[in-house]
């Protein structure tokens, strides 16, 4: 049996762990040794996947500005050097840019890794891996961990003369790629953003390049942008478009500065959201609607795959305003991406997979969840509208919002929390399906948890109760089209959950 146990570092299709001491109760779990062994596990996995000798592989590595990023990157590179592979160090980078290092002719990498923990606190870090086929799936990460834990496998990797680590200007290459997309898409010459004021909020993550290297050279006034300087302490707000304080910060800045558009990124720039010219957020259902509207004319009738918590109003907008199809699937960006890929493989056109968190993956962009690419498509549309004297808000003017929405997260106290959660869901599924819950009906098809619709003269709304992807938590989402409706749905649900004493539903 291996003395190493890295399974605790797996978070779906990512690696996540505590990289720095200093937070009470959080012991370091992702250190230089772990990074080195995971590097060799990835090298072994990539050699098998590509049928190449390890010395013939080219691997790129980048990081976000987290305080632990440099040390983990150095450990990763150092672990690879004895095997003679070519190592390209991008330094500060974004997660999508790391995948594009497998695409760009300048680099043509066989694999890539991004050292990041997305929006998690300053003491955390992690890794996201790519092959030329895209982001790795959960099973691939499990395999890499298995290899990393095995001394016999790591010792079997053939050594070769080490090469020097090469520094590459990947963000510059990536920024030039995005600029060309805007120039070609906007069709207004080499400075299509002249006269536009665009506010970028990078949350002190990796996304500051988008203002300085993409927008400004094309003529945009980015002087109102904020928190562009990378800082792993994240001193201003969480680098997360879903964070309330973060969204309030950019909305306020756009409004006070009179900007035409606001863009906000998470730490590693695989997610983004926007703000319209009035300072109103384009987030959650809004960012899904925006992303879909940008391709509706080009791909009429295409299927948009989303996560499970999207609203009925979004479905109405996608299907009845844009003429698209909406498939509400599961939480988890790999889940929605993989489902969209499966649809295309089976003959159903699906051009967009997107979570309400801001993970948006277009078929035209390798199904890569890329916040900067989504931002670029928004900028292209905004530039065209600006030339016509129209605001960006006009793109989703037909989207209505529920009157109320709320999310509550219930801890599961049972030791086998997954099985206990399944028991609760099955109970609700049977109850709602039997018609015993007055004014309520089970929503089918449904791919995650239990979704119940409420239809009475005084109450229109829905609830979705599901299990967390990885934690002993049951999130509950409620939306209502009438004032006070979420409270009514909560009152209806409370006695139904009261009998489950291992579910802490006290917040209900």
C-alpha positions, 0 to 999 in steps of 0.5 A: 500500500502506498504511503501517499494518499492524494485522493483527498486532493481530487475535486471532480476534474480538478486538484484542490488543496491547502497550500499554505499554513496559517488558517486554524484547522487547515493543515497543508495538503498540497505541498512541493512533494505532492506537486512533484509526484502529481507532475510525474503522474501527469507525465506518465498519463500523458505518455500513455495517452499520446503513445509518445516517449516522455522525452518527446512530450512538450508540457506547458505550465502556468499559474494564477497570482496565488502566494503559493503558485510560484513554489508549486510551479517550480516543484512541478517543473523540477519534477519533470526535468529529469525525464527530458521532456520540453517544459514551457513556463508561461508564468502568470497565465489564465486557465483557458490560455493554458489549453490554447498552448496546445492549439497555438502554432508557436507552442503545440504542447501535448499537455498543459497544467494551470496552478490555480484554485479558482475563487477559493481563499488565498491559502488554497491552490490546485491544478487543472490539466489539459491534453490536446482534447481539452480539459481532463475528466474526473476519471483521468484525474483519478488515474493521475492520482493513482500513478502519483501514489505509486513508487513503482510506476514513477520509478518506471518512467524512463529518464533522459538528459534534462532540458532547461525550462523555457519561458514563454509569453503565452498571455501575449500570444493569447491576447493577440488572438483575442484582439484579432477575434474582436477586429474580425468580428466587429468589422470596424477596422483596427480600432473597433472600440474607439469611443467606448468606455469599458470597465474591467474588474479582475479581482486582483487575479490573472484577468487584468491583461484583458484591459491592458492587452486586449481592450486598450490597444483596440481603442477602448477607454479602460481608465475606469477598470479596477483591481487589475494588479495581480495580488494573491492576497485578493485584498479588495473582494473575492475574485468571483463573479458570483460573490455579492461584494464583487458584483456590487463593486463593478456595478457601482464602478460602471454606474459612477463612471458612465461606462458602456460595459463592465466585465468581471473575471474570476481568478483564473479567467475561466469564468466571467460575467458582465454589467450593462450601461445602467450598472445592472449585473448580467449574471446567473440567468442573465449571463446564460441569456447573453451567451446564448443570444450571441449565437442565436442568429448564426445557429437557429434552433441549437440546444443550449445546455445549462446547469440545473438551477436556471429559471423558467423565465430563462427557458422562455427567453431561450426558446420563445424569444431566441428560438433555441432549445434549452436542456437543463442538466446538472451542476458542474461545468464538466457535466454541462460541457460533456452533455453538450458534446454528447448531444453533438455526437448523437446528431443534435446540434448544441453550440453552447454549454454554460453554468449560471456560475459563468462557465461558458463553453462554445463549440466553436471554441473547442468547448473550452470554458473561457471567460475571456472568450465569452467577454470577447463575444460580448465586446464584439456585440457591444461594439456593433451596437455602439456604432448603431447607438444601441446599448448592450442591455438591448441584447437581453431586453426580453429576459424577465426575472423571477420576483424572488429567489433564494438559496439555502444550504442544508448540512447532512449530519449522517456519516453516509451523507450521499445515501441519506441525501438519496433517501430524502430525494426519493421521498420528495420525488414520490410525494410530489409525483403522487399529487399529495402536495397541493398545487405542486407537481414533479418536473420531468425530465429532471437530471439532478435532485428533485424539481417541484413546480407550484401552480395555484392562483396565488403561487407560481414558482418552483424548488430544486433540492439536490445533493452537493457534488462533493460535500455533505450539503443539500442545496435548495433553490427556490424561485417564485413569480409572486411576492412572498412566494419563496416563503410560501414554498418554504412553509410547504417544504418545512414539515416534509423535511422535519422527519429527517433528523440527520438533515439540518434544515433549521434555516428553512 
